[in-house]
Amino acid sequence: MKFGMRKPSIRKSIAARTSIKRFIRHSLGLKAPRGYGWITNPKKYMYNKIYNRTTFSIFSLFKKLFK
């Protein structure tokens, strides 16, 4: 598990938004409502919950600086 600042990857960010899986899921409406991750994949839900609490993004630092 990572602690501290996350290193952003523009390539991965663009790839996630333009993937075939995402396009199909959004066009067919096969998405679970927001907050239902614990039903669809509980292991991934717990990992992401801990990861998001123990790390922070460089962009969140910019938001705090310019607020």
BAVORO-231022 format. One record per residue (C-alpha): residue number from 1; residue in three letters; chain; y, x, z. Coordinates in nm, 3 decimals, decimal comma, always signed. Layout:
REM BAVORO-231022
R	nr	rest	kette	py	px	pz
R	NUM	ALA	A	Y	X	Z
...
***
This chain:
REM BAVORO-231022
R	nr	rest	kette	py	px	pz
R	1	MET	A	+0,000	+0,000	+0,000
R	2	LYS	A	+0,347	+0,124	-0,087
R	3	PHE	A	+0,635	+0,149	+0,159
R	4	GLY	A	+0,999	+0,202	+0,064
R	5	MET	A	+1,178	+0,172	-0,268
R	6	ARG	A	+1,004	+0,045	-0,581
R	7	LYS	A	+1,065	+0,235	-0,904
R	8	PRO	A	+1,159	-0,010	-1,182
R	9	SER	A	+0,982	+0,010	-1,518
R	10	ILE	A	+1,174	-0,148	-1,806
R	11	ARG	A	+0,870	-0,120	-2,034
R	12	LYS	A	+0,647	-0,317	-1,794
R	13	SER	A	+0,923	-0,569	-1,732
R	14	ILE	A	+0,958	-0,645	-2,104
R	15	ALA	A	+0,579	-0,648	-2,156
R	16	ALA	A	+0,533	-0,909	-1,881
R	17	ARG	A	+0,792	-1,141	-2,034
R	18	THR	A	+0,659	-1,116	-2,389
R	19	SER	A	+0,283	-1,133	-2,329
R	20	ILE	A	+0,055	-1,371	-2,518
R	21	LYS	A	-0,094	-1,503	-2,191
R	22	ARG	A	+0,252	-1,602	-2,063
R	23	PHE	A	+0,345	-1,769	-2,392
R	24	ILE	A	+0,025	-1,978	-2,399
R	25	ARG	A	+0,049	-2,074	-2,032
R	26	HIS	A	+0,412	-2,183	-2,061
R	27	SER	A	+0,369	-2,368	-2,390
R	28	LEU	A	+0,064	-2,564	-2,270
R	29	GLY	A	+0,207	-2,631	-1,925
R	30	LEU	A	-0,091	-2,479	-1,739
R	31	LYS	A	+0,114	-2,346	-1,449
R	32	ALA	A	+0,065	-2,428	-1,083
R	33	PRO	A	+0,382	-2,531	-0,897
R	34	ARG	A	+0,585	-2,261	-0,727
R	35	GLY	A	+0,436	-2,161	-0,392
R	36	TYR	A	+0,077	-2,254	-0,482
R	37	GLY	A	-0,040	-1,893	-0,527
R	38	TRP	A	-0,248	-1,914	-0,209
R	39	ILE	A	-0,463	-2,181	-0,379
R	40	THR	A	-0,504	-2,014	-0,719
R	41	ASN	A	-0,566	-1,656	-0,596
R	42	PRO	A	-0,553	-1,605	-0,216
R	43	LYS	A	-0,628	-1,230	-0,224
R	44	LYS	A	-0,345	-1,157	-0,468
R	45	TYR	A	-0,114	-1,389	-0,270
R	46	MET	A	-0,165	-1,192	+0,055
R	47	TYR	A	-0,126	-0,855	-0,120
R	48	ASN	A	+0,200	-0,962	-0,285
R	49	LYS	A	+0,335	-1,111	+0,037
R	50	ILE	A	+0,282	-0,782	+0,226
R	51	TYR	A	+0,401	-0,568	-0,068
R	52	ASN	A	+0,726	-0,763	-0,104
R	53	ARG	A	+0,800	-0,728	+0,269
R	54	THR	A	+0,732	-0,352	+0,287
R	55	THR	A	+0,914	-0,245	-0,030
R	56	PHE	A	+1,254	-0,308	-0,184
R	57	SER	A	+1,401	-0,283	-0,531
R	58	ILE	A	+1,682	-0,055	-0,639
R	59	PHE	A	+1,850	-0,365	-0,783
R	60	SER	A	+1,866	-0,524	-0,438
R	61	LEU	A	+2,064	-0,219	-0,322
R	62	PHE	A	+2,316	-0,275	-0,603
R	63	LYS	A	+2,348	-0,641	-0,506
R	64	LYS	A	+2,425	-0,547	-0,145
R	65	LEU	A	+2,674	-0,279	-0,254
R	66	PHE	A	+2,875	-0,504	-0,486
R	67	LYS	A	+2,867	-0,816	-0,273
***
